Amino acid sequence: MKVVHFLTYLDSQTGGMERQALQLAKRLREHGHEIFFITCAHISRMRRERLKWRDVKDGFRVYRIPGFSGARYLNMSFYGVGALIFLLFARRRYQIIHAHQLYTSGAVAAFAKLFLHSKKLIVKDCCGGEFSDVKFLKALLISWWVIRQMRSA
Protein backbone atom coordinates (compact mmCIF):
# COMPACT_ATOMS: atom_id res chain seq x y z
CA MET A 1 0.00 0.00 0.00
CA LYS A 2 1.26 3.50 -0.83
CA VAL A 3 0.06 6.36 1.37
CA VAL A 4 0.55 10.11 1.27
CA HIS A 5 0.11 11.76 4.67
CA PHE A 6 -1.16 15.24 4.12
CA LEU A 7 -1.02 17.77 6.99
CA THR A 8 -0.43 21.47 7.42
CA TYR A 9 2.54 21.25 9.80
CA LEU A 10 4.85 18.31 10.25
CA ASP A 11 7.88 20.06 11.73
CA SER A 12 6.40 21.06 15.10
CA GLN A 13 8.14 19.49 18.07
CA THR A 14 5.08 19.76 20.30
CA GLY A 15 2.05 19.17 18.09
CA GLY A 16 -0.04 16.08 18.77
CA MET A 17 -1.24 15.82 15.17
CA GLU A 18 2.34 15.81 13.92
CA ARG A 19 3.49 13.18 16.39
CA GLN A 20 0.48 10.98 15.60
CA ALA A 21 1.10 11.22 11.85
CA LEU A 22 4.76 10.22 12.27
CA GLN A 23 3.91 7.36 14.65
CA LEU A 24 1.29 6.02 12.27
CA ALA A 25 3.67 6.33 9.32
CA LYS A 26 6.38 4.42 11.21
CA ARG A 27 3.97 1.59 12.04
CA LEU A 28 2.77 1.40 8.44
CA ARG A 29 6.37 1.32 7.21
CA GLU A 30 7.10 -1.57 9.61
CA HIS A 31 4.36 -3.49 7.79
CA GLY A 32 5.92 -2.83 4.38
CA HIS A 33 3.88 0.16 3.23
CA GLU A 34 5.38 3.12 1.38
CA ILE A 35 4.74 6.52 2.96
CA PHE A 36 5.54 10.15 2.15
CA PHE A 37 4.34 13.51 3.46
CA ILE A 38 3.02 16.74 2.00
CA THR A 39 3.10 19.65 4.43
CA CYS A 40 3.88 23.36 4.56
CA ALA A 41 6.33 25.60 6.40
CA HIS A 42 7.02 29.31 6.61
CA ILE A 43 10.02 30.36 4.55
CA SER A 44 11.58 32.07 7.58
CA ARG A 45 11.40 28.83 9.56
CA MET A 46 12.76 26.85 6.62
CA ARG A 47 15.77 29.18 6.49
CA ARG A 48 16.27 29.23 10.27
CA GLU A 49 16.03 25.45 10.66
CA ARG A 50 17.58 24.64 7.28
CA LEU A 51 14.51 22.79 6.11
CA LYS A 52 14.28 22.05 2.42
CA TRP A 53 11.16 22.02 0.30
CA ARG A 54 12.07 18.43 -0.65
CA ASP A 55 13.51 16.69 2.37
CA VAL A 56 13.67 13.56 4.54
CA LYS A 57 12.38 13.36 8.11
CA ASP A 58 12.64 10.15 10.14
CA GLY A 59 13.36 8.29 6.92
CA PHE A 60 10.26 9.60 5.11
CA ARG A 61 10.27 11.78 2.01
CA VAL A 62 8.72 15.17 2.89
CA TYR A 63 7.53 17.83 0.45
CA ARG A 64 7.01 21.28 1.98
CA ILE A 65 4.91 23.99 0.41
CA PRO A 66 6.43 27.34 1.40
CA GLY A 67 4.42 30.05 3.15
CA PHE A 68 5.01 33.50 4.61
CA SER A 69 4.72 34.68 8.21
CA GLY A 70 1.65 36.84 8.77
CA ALA A 71 0.02 36.06 5.41
CA ARG A 72 -2.73 33.67 6.51
CA TYR A 73 -5.01 33.83 3.46
CA LEU A 74 -2.14 33.87 1.00
CA ASN A 75 -0.66 30.83 2.75
CA MET A 76 -4.01 29.04 2.64
CA SER A 77 -4.10 29.65 -1.11
CA PHE A 78 -0.50 28.50 -1.63
CA TYR A 79 -1.07 25.39 0.47
CA GLY A 80 -4.35 24.49 -1.20
CA VAL A 81 -3.22 25.06 -4.78
CA GLY A 82 0.30 23.70 -4.22
CA ALA A 83 -0.94 20.55 -2.52
CA LEU A 84 -3.60 19.98 -5.16
CA ILE A 85 -1.05 20.29 -7.96
CA PHE A 86 1.36 17.99 -6.12
CA LEU A 87 -1.36 15.38 -5.49
CA LEU A 88 -2.25 15.41 -9.18
CA PHE A 89 1.31 15.15 -10.48
CA ALA A 90 2.37 12.51 -7.93
CA ARG A 91 -0.78 10.39 -8.35
CA ARG A 92 1.17 7.29 -9.40
CA ARG A 93 3.13 7.34 -6.13
CA TYR A 94 0.19 6.67 -3.78
CA GLN A 95 -3.14 4.88 -3.49
CA ILE A 96 -4.43 6.49 -0.30
CA ILE A 97 -4.58 10.13 0.79
CA HIS A 98 -4.57 10.37 4.58
CA ALA A 99 -5.48 13.97 5.43
CA HIS A 100 -4.98 15.14 8.99
CA GLN A 101 -7.48 17.87 9.90
CA LEU A 102 -10.90 18.43 8.38
CA TYR A 103 -10.89 22.09 7.43
CA THR A 104 -7.38 22.36 5.97
CA SER A 105 -5.88 19.24 4.44
CA GLY A 106 -9.21 17.43 4.48
CA ALA A 107 -10.91 20.17 2.46
CA VAL A 108 -8.08 20.21 -0.11
CA ALA A 109 -8.09 16.39 -0.32
CA ALA A 110 -11.88 16.39 -0.81
CA PHE A 111 -11.42 18.78 -3.73
CA ALA A 112 -8.59 16.62 -5.13
CA LYS A 113 -10.97 13.63 -5.19
CA LEU A 114 -12.82 15.34 -8.05
CA PHE A 115 -9.78 14.55 -10.22
CA LEU A 116 -8.45 11.47 -8.44
CA HIS A 117 -11.42 9.09 -8.53
CA SER A 118 -9.38 5.93 -7.95
CA LYS A 119 -7.75 7.19 -4.76
CA LYS A 120 -9.05 6.34 -1.31
CA LEU A 121 -9.41 9.22 1.10
CA ILE A 122 -9.06 9.06 4.88
CA VAL A 123 -9.66 12.28 6.79
CA LYS A 124 -8.77 12.49 10.47
CA ASP A 125 -10.49 15.00 12.71
CA CYS A 126 -7.77 16.53 14.92
CA CYS A 127 -9.29 18.99 17.37
CA GLY A 128 -12.33 19.26 19.59
CA GLY A 129 -13.99 21.80 21.84
CA GLU A 130 -13.35 25.48 21.18
CA PHE A 131 -10.87 24.70 18.40
CA SER A 132 -13.02 21.98 16.83
CA ASP A 133 -12.25 20.94 13.26
CA VAL A 134 -15.98 20.62 12.65
CA LYS A 135 -16.61 24.17 13.90
CA PHE A 136 -13.97 25.63 11.57
CA LEU A 137 -15.08 23.44 8.67
CA LYS A 138 -18.68 24.63 9.02
CA ALA A 139 -17.44 28.24 8.80
CA LEU A 140 -16.30 27.61 5.21
CA LEU A 141 -18.78 28.74 2.56
CA ILE A 142 -18.59 25.37 0.83
CA SER A 143 -18.59 23.22 3.97
CA TRP A 144 -21.68 21.25 2.84
CA TRP A 145 -19.85 20.24 -0.35
CA VAL A 146 -16.59 19.35 1.45
CA ILE A 147 -18.50 17.15 3.92
CA ARG A 148 -20.35 15.43 1.06
CA GLN A 149 -17.04 14.75 -0.74
CA MET A 150 -15.45 13.32 2.41
CA ARG A 151 -18.43 11.03 3.02
CA SER A 152 -18.44 9.75 -0.55
CA ALA A 153 -14.72 8.96 -0.50
Buried (B, 14 or more C-beta within 10 A) or exposed (E): EEBBBBBBBBBBEEBEBBEBBBEBBEEBBEEEBBBBBBBBBBBEBBEEEEBEBEBEBEEBBBBBBBBEEEEEEEBBEBBBEBBBEBBEEEBEEBBBBBBBBBBBBBBBBBBBBEEBEEBBBBBBBBBEEEEBBBBBBBEBEEBEEBBEBBEEB
